Amino acid sequence: MNLFNKIREPVVIKSDSTAQEQLRQLVDFREYIAEEDLERLEQDIKSVEAGIAGENAVLSELENSHMPMYILHDIYLKQGELSSQIDYLVITKKLILVIECKNLSGNISIDKHGDFTRIIRKGGINHREGIYSPYTQNQRHLELIREIRRPEKDLLAQAAFDKSFSDYHKSVIVFANSKTVINTRYAPQEIQDLLVKSDDLINYIKTLHKNSNVPDMTDKEMQMLSDFFMSHHTEHPVDYTEKYRKKDKKTDSPEYICPNCGGEVRQGQYGWYCKKKCGMRLEKVYGVPLTNRQIISLLHGKTTTCKTKLGKVTVFPEAEEKHYQGKTLFQWRTESKK
Ligand SMILES: [Zn+2]
């Protein structure tokens, strides 16, 4: 027995997910959405909830596998123009698994071109809708991982890495809904091979192991890989309510307005900002970060409250000039609460 190999059980490195943040935002947005869009929002909330349930089912399978593995949930990788959101990145003794979870109601059919169609029965009629191929999605994830991991300078090492890449890196598509019937009769073999129901996932991984002829990694190597992927993971705040506000554009009303200059307000990678860069601080009052809900609420012209060093304050949906270290900036107007 190798004394340095101590990992016997799954290790969860990261378990939080953006789906939970998405759900929070959508639920909060109920208050602000136009009546006619509410049904669409409720449907989206349901499908996000189903997605979360599916991901949890997969997590619990992995956690109960009794296999040494590192589990990284909801990893966002970026390289140049390419980016990937990976449901589960799992590092076992032999493999790096890119796992895509699907938890859909209805059945799935895959045609000979590898196109996925979801079939939902409503009122006695089959509704068919194309869904973005999770196979293609995973191929993109693997491409990005290849780009990130490929040795930079050494051509020989690059060739060896490319040659063995598919021996180490595997794509898996998990269907979490046990009731889903997947019609794969016409599907290309390479797609059929990586579809699995969540309660079969561990057997599937064990079979991959059995058929693999790559040497086992040491604990240290597994850990280094896990660290490597975590170091490439970035948080990227997304405004999941944007698509419901998009249609406002048709009526020529801008999405959100800066309370200071009337410019357009956007939510970017680093948070909320005024496009005119007028100096309005949308994200904080007195250095205290506001929640997404509070910011949206203020942008909708509603007052909110927040706790600062000065105690509890009321925050008003209007700008107030502040002078700080010789600079002029603007923040939401506040009044201390009595
Ligand atoms: Zn502004």
Residues whose N, C-alpha, C, O or C-beta is under 5 A from the ligand:
A	BS01	ZN	C258 N260 C261 G262 G263 C274 K276 C278 M280
